Amino acid sequence: LEEYVVLENYVPEEKVIKPLKRKWTEEEITKAKCFLAEELIHHHCAFTTGRQKTACYNAETYKCAVSKPSPSDEYNEYIGAVVAYCKVSSIKIPEFIKH
């Protein structure tokens, strides 16, 4: 004969289903690349990417900014570069990124 232990008020753990991350479209990534190409003609910035983050260093102002995706967005180095560049340059983030 087997014995069982009954736990009072036991509630089994619910599985947490994470929502899918938003993927950037090819059009949005192309816009990000064009934005960077146009802006960087006039400014000297260096970018580094890694571990879901992008950093931008402005050699003219000696400022640095880091961007990372929101929990609902998929990481993309070009989108991250635009956000970091906008932060370091104190300019508005383009509308196509602020979905």
C-alpha positions in Angstrom: 0.0 0.0 0.0 1.4 3.4 -1.0 1.0 6.6 1.1 0.5 10.1 -0.2 1.0 13.4 1.5 -1.7 15.9 1.1 -0.6 19.5 1.2 -3.3 21.9 2.3 -3.8 25.0 0.1 -1.4 23.7 -2.5 -1.7 25.4 -5.8 0.4 24.1 -8.7 2.7 26.6 -10.5 1.3 28.0 -13.7 3.4 28.0 -16.7 4.3 31.5 -17.7 4.0 32.1 -21.5 6.2 34.9 -22.6 4.7 37.0 -25.4 6.6 36.9 -28.7 9.1 39.8 -29.2 8.3 42.3 -31.9 10.5 41.8 -34.9 11.8 44.8 -36.8 10.7 44.9 -40.5 13.2 45.1 -43.3 11.8 48.6 -44.1 12.4 49.8 -40.5 16.0 48.4 -40.5 16.6 50.1 -43.9 15.3 53.4 -42.5 17.7 53.0 -39.5 20.6 52.4 -41.8 19.7 55.4 -44.0 19.3 57.6 -40.9 22.7 56.7 -39.6 24.3 57.2 -43.0 22.8 60.7 -43.3 23.6 61.7 -39.7 27.1 60.3 -39.5 28.3 62.3 -42.6 28.5 65.4 -40.2 29.4 63.7 -36.9 32.2 61.5 -35.7 30.8 58.7 -33.6 31.9 55.2 -32.7 29.5 52.3 -32.0 30.0 49.1 -30.1 27.4 46.3 -29.9 27.1 43.2 -27.7 25.0 41.5 -25.1 21.8 43.0 -26.4 23.1 46.6 -26.1 24.5 49.2 -28.4 26.8 52.1 -27.3 27.6 55.3 -29.1 30.5 57.5 -28.3 30.6 61.0 -29.8 34.2 62.0 -30.3 33.2 65.7 -30.8 31.3 66.1 -27.5 33.0 63.3 -25.5 29.5 61.9 -24.6 28.5 58.3 -24.5 25.1 56.7 -24.6 23.9 53.1 -24.4 20.6 51.7 -25.8 19.0 48.3 -25.2 15.7 47.0 -26.5 12.5 47.1 -24.5 11.4 43.7 -23.2 8.8 43.5 -26.0 11.3 44.2 -28.9 13.8 42.0 -30.6 17.4 43.3 -30.5 18.7 44.9 -33.7 22.1 46.6 -33.9 21.0 49.2 -36.4 17.9 50.2 -34.4 20.0 50.3 -31.2 22.6 52.4 -33.0 19.9 55.0 -34.0 18.6 55.1 -30.4 22.1 55.5 -28.9 23.0 58.1 -31.4 19.9 60.1 -30.7 20.6 59.9 -27.0 24.2 61.0 -27.3 23.2 63.8 -29.7 20.1 65.0 -27.8 17.9 64.6 -30.8 14.4 63.1 -31.1 14.2 59.4 -31.8 12.5 58.8 -35.2 8.9 57.9 -35.2 9.4 54.5 -37.0 11.2 53.3 -33.9 8.7 54.6 -31.4 6.0 52.2 -32.3 
